[in-house]
Every structure is written in structure tokens, then in C-alpha cells.
Amino acid sequence: MTPKDLMRGSRAVSATLPDWRRERCGRFWDPGRRLLRAVRSYQRCKTRNFPFKSLRKYWVLEHRFWSIVAGADIPLDSDLGGGLQLPHPNGVVIFPGAVIGPNCLISQQVTIGVGGPKPGAPVIGGHVDIGAGAKILGGVKIGDHARIGANAVVLEDVPGGATAAGVPARIVRSRNPILSQDKNAETESDAYGSSVMHDTTDQPPC
Ligand SMILES: CC(C)(COP(=O)(O)OP(=O)(O)OC[C@H]1O[C@@H](n2cnc3c(N)ncnc32)[C@H](O)[C@@H]1OP(=O)(O)O)[C@@H](O)C(=O)NCCC(=O)NCCS
């Protein structure tokens, strides 16, 4: 099955309820999930005002280690919805002001940052699959269940359910059938081999 088939086969993943199983660390050598775990744990320590400062420092060190391993730049204070998948985190850059919704998938070499014609940073909806090498620049809004093609340069808003590809990105498909299935979101998810959608608690996994 090709990655295109996998993206096309992505069905009924919620755009609103995070599936934390997608982030669960199953083995030690899993840079994408380990990096996310460091971000989640750091943020948890910060929001709960944890008394042990050293614990927060530990997660800062973990974050640095996995950032170096992955060659990724995902700041500790990033606004990342739950259920994010980074199957190959190398070269992923996320600007601190960007917002990413639940259950998104970010492939390798993706940049989500400032610098496009629209001022500000991108706001990405829920269950958005972003192909390898894509750049999403400036204050653009990407709707729920949208797909961004490999190497696309997105400078304009992308409506929900649409597929955008090319440089600059244009809409190549305007609607994805999964949009109408969001209410059945507890059934399945196969985008890039992501996990099945059942666990929708609001707690990070580890
Ligand atoms: C964008 C994408 C999701 C489109 O999938 P799709 O819905 O099956 O669309 P199609 O393949 O039918 O393509 C529709 C049109 O968009 C064009 N297109 C598709 N992907 C494109 C891309 N990345 N860049 C430019 N044009 C693209 C096709 O040539 C086609 O054009 P046409 O209508 O003029 O023939 C898919 O091509 C893609 O880029 N997936 C990313 C996969 C990836 O990054 N995997 C990483 C794995 S490690």
C-alpha cells in the first residue's frame, strides 16, 4: 500500500477528540513520540505548578536530547492538539505561535511557520494530514480533515476536507468523504498506519 493509499484511506478520525493512543510510546527508540512525551510532560509540570523544579528541568533535557536525535524544532510551549503523529520527525519545524488541532499527522521536513503573505502563524484544524516536505507559511487557516500534499507550499486558507498540493498550493480535491463521518469517529484510523480511534480521554499517555 502506498502512502497515497494510506492518506486516501484515512477515515473517521475525529477532528475534535484527541486519540492519545497515537502518541503512546511503545518502545524506547521512537524519537517522534519521545519528543512529544517530553513536550507534554513539561507542559503538565508547568500548568500544574509542580513543586519539583528539577522534574521540569529533566523534561527540558529530554526534549533537547530527542530534538537533536530527530533534528526537529518543536518548542516546549507549542500549542499541539492531542493525538499528534510524527512518524519521521526529522526536519520538522513548528513556529511557537502556530496552533495545531487534535489527531494531526506531520511528515518529515514539514515547516509550519511565519513568513507568508498573511501575517501571523498558521492555525491548523483537527485531523489534518501534512505530507512530506510541505511548508505552511503565515496566518493561514487549515480546516478540519484537510490534506496537504508532499512538498506543497501553502500560502492561502485551505477549507475543511480539501486537499491542497503544489507550489503555491492549490485545491486539488475539494471534499473528502470523511467529513460526514466525524460523528462516528470511534471506529478507525489508518492514515499512515495510525492507531485505531477509541481512547478519547483528555490525558496524555505518558
Ligand atoms: C496530495 C495527496 C494526498 C493527493 O492524494 P489524492 O487525493 O489521491 O489525489 P490524486 O493523486 O488523485 O491527485 C490529484 C491531483 O493532484 C496532483 N497532486 C497530487 N499530489 C501532489 C503533490 N504532492 N504536488 C503537486 N501535485 C500533486 C495530481 O497530479 C493530480 O493532478 P491532476 O488532477 O492534474 O492529474 C498525495 O498525492 C500526497 O502528496 N500525499 C503525501 C504523502 C506523503 O507525504 N507521504 C510521506 C510518507 S513517509
The ligand as a Gaussian input file, in Angstrom:
#p B3LYP/6-31G(d) Opt

LIG

0 1
 C       -1.849000      15.297000      -2.045000
 C       -2.194000      13.826000      -1.956000
 C       -2.727000      13.492000      -0.587000
 C       -3.268000      13.648000      -3.037000
 O       -3.830000      12.404000      -2.991000
 P       -5.155000      12.079000      -3.871000
 O       -6.357000      12.656000      -3.198000
 O       -5.127000      10.641000      -4.127000
 O       -5.007000      12.930000      -5.208000
 P       -4.523000      12.430000      -6.641000
 O       -3.320000      11.573000      -6.545000
 O       -5.704000      11.888000      -7.380000
 O       -4.073000      13.807000      -7.299000
 C       -4.986000      14.820000      -7.643000
 C       -4.205000      15.855000      -8.454000
 O       -3.227000      16.482000      -7.591000
 C       -1.916000      16.302000      -8.126000
 N       -1.025000      16.053000      -6.984000
 C       -1.124000      15.083000      -6.067000
 N       -0.157000      15.204000      -5.154000
 C        0.573000      16.284000      -5.498000
 C        1.713000      16.909000      -4.920000
 N        2.275000      16.450000      -3.803000
 N        2.191000      18.009000      -5.520000
 C        1.612000      18.503000      -6.653000
 N        0.524000      17.952000      -7.231000
 C        0.023000      16.846000      -6.663000
 C       -2.010000      15.095000      -9.043000
 O       -1.032000      15.110000     -10.048000
 C       -3.406000      15.246000      -9.593000
 O       -3.370000      16.227000     -10.608000
 P       -4.318000      16.090000     -11.931000
 O       -5.732000      16.133000     -11.420000
 O       -3.937000      17.277000     -12.751000
 O       -3.960000      14.785000     -12.534000
 C       -0.958000      12.913000      -2.216000
 O       -0.580000      12.977000      -3.566000
 C        0.257000      13.312000      -1.386000
 O        1.027000      14.221000      -1.713000
 N        0.454000      12.618000      -0.232000
 C        1.567000      12.868000       0.652000
 C        2.220000      11.549000       1.007000
 C        3.427000      11.735000       1.874000
 O        3.950000      12.801000       2.058000
 N        3.880000      10.668000       2.454000
 C        5.020000      10.652000       3.326000
 C        5.241000       9.208000       3.693000
 S        6.707000       8.969000       4.605000

